[in-house]
Amino acid sequence: MAIKYNDFNSKLENYLVTQKERLVSDWLDIVRIPSISSTGDGVSLCCDTIVEKMRSIGLDVTVYPVKPYPAIFAKYGDDPKKKTVLIYAHYDVQPADPIDEWKTPPFEPTIIDGIVYGRGTSDNKGPLMAHLKATEFWLKNYGELPVNIKFIFEGCEENSSLGLPEFLNDNRELLQADLVYFSDGPRHESGLPTVALGAKGMLYLELTLESSKRDAHSMYAPILPNAAWELIELLYKLKNNGEVKIPGFYDNVQEISELESEFMRKLPNVVDEIIETFGVEPVIPPEKTYYEQLLNMPTFNISGFTSGYTGEGGKTVLPSTATAKIDIRLVANQSCDEIYEKLVNYIEELGYDNVEIVKKGGVEPSKTPIETKYLPLIEKATRETFGEYIVYPCRPSTAPDYLWTNILGLPAIQVRWCDADSGNHAPNEKLAIDTYIKGIECTSRVIRIIGEEGLCTPL
Ligand SMILES: [Zn+2]
């Protein structure tokens, strides 16, 4: 097999150069269709257009009526001797708001100096099309793939992936694979592509404390309770001196393995950039490194607090209610239900009967073990394509990687190669044409390298 593909580099280079115009125009065709999952605008047209393009490559495509938006499943090959790669992407986008801040119309992709501006160029239509074009490269040049390939494209990622967990649960057999591969997000701040093996989860809550029936004139402060003070006191009991005090909060946090530490030590030192950006030194316990603290610690963050009068000028009110918005980022092995229960029990144990806890959302944490044999293979493809790169054993932000690791039970690795300044979700979202072409190259190499691995592994 290795001999058969030994002209791979020249074939790939030739394809990326000679087909460039078409590779780009197919990508722009889908950027032109809005597909906004929060409103439904253009979603079904975009879905149909992608399906058509997938069929023209030669893929066997099925559209599943997942609610609220269809999921596209496709496959090529069913050879038990080959590895199976499941590629994920999403075809929906964020709304274009604030529309006035766009320098070019968000759904008229515009090329300026080799960069395409438009909503969804980077998040996630560029990577989606790059995966398809890599598959097309293989089929056009070799008439086959060295792996079995499956695609799952959802239309609701920007709106909590509604319907997808149920779909995956009901279709485990259909989606069975050796590895999930995807590219959703910009590079690291340093400009290096990022290979990532998981993401933090998130439990999002609102705590509302009611201290009396109604707001009062603040002259009553000597005799009436104040909801703002009571909630501040409660929050202090939940976290103080850098430590969450909810009993058992850290119980399931796993120690960092020697191998993970080794990977973390190789990550770029960004402390100076952090100081420059935020004007403050990062707070890191002496026994930990920057990345050990950033990547492996759960958080308990107050993201908003409202009580009393918050308008211009003064108003001497004594508030009867106070609300804190809390986001808790979870690390592998913790779960939303577990942490929610521990929080509720502790608040009850502290004697509060006037606090309402409303769960606003939850995403489970996820981690693919760094020992996975697929990591060196994905690293090889990344290195061959981009040169330098970094590996995040787990990302500090939240993404629904648990869909693959927890529901399907598969290793999931992503290579984030979009430009670091793509501006996902913001006005003037963009992706350089050269970066997109590199993305096609990366997936083409992933297919080759995983394929070679499949053939040398005894069945
Ligand atoms: Zn997004």
Residues whose N, C-alpha, C, O or C-beta is under 5 A from the ligand:
A	BS01	ZN	D123
